[in-house]
Amino acid sequence: MLYLLNKNLSLKAKGLLSIMLHLQDGAVLADIDTVKHYSKESRIKLTDTFSELQSHGYLILTRNKDGNLEVAALIDNEIKE
């Protein structure tokens, strides 16, 4: 949970990553539309938060066959810059 100490991440990004890590073995939070069901945030804000996490190295995003963003990998163990 060292990502919680990363001053470069917004609280939204830390919260989203916490939820995704907590639920990764149960619920599938692989794409923005699925995450939107758990949040009041708009799709645009969620896209920005996913992009923030990717830019800091906490996840890898890809596009599915419909062109929507989805999580290809989730990384949680280090403070990334």
Secondary structure, 3 states (H helix, E strand, C coil): CHHHHCCCCCHHHHHHHHHHHHHCCCCCCCEHHHHHCCCCCCHHHHHHHHHHHHHCCCEEEEECCCCCEEEEEECCCCCCC
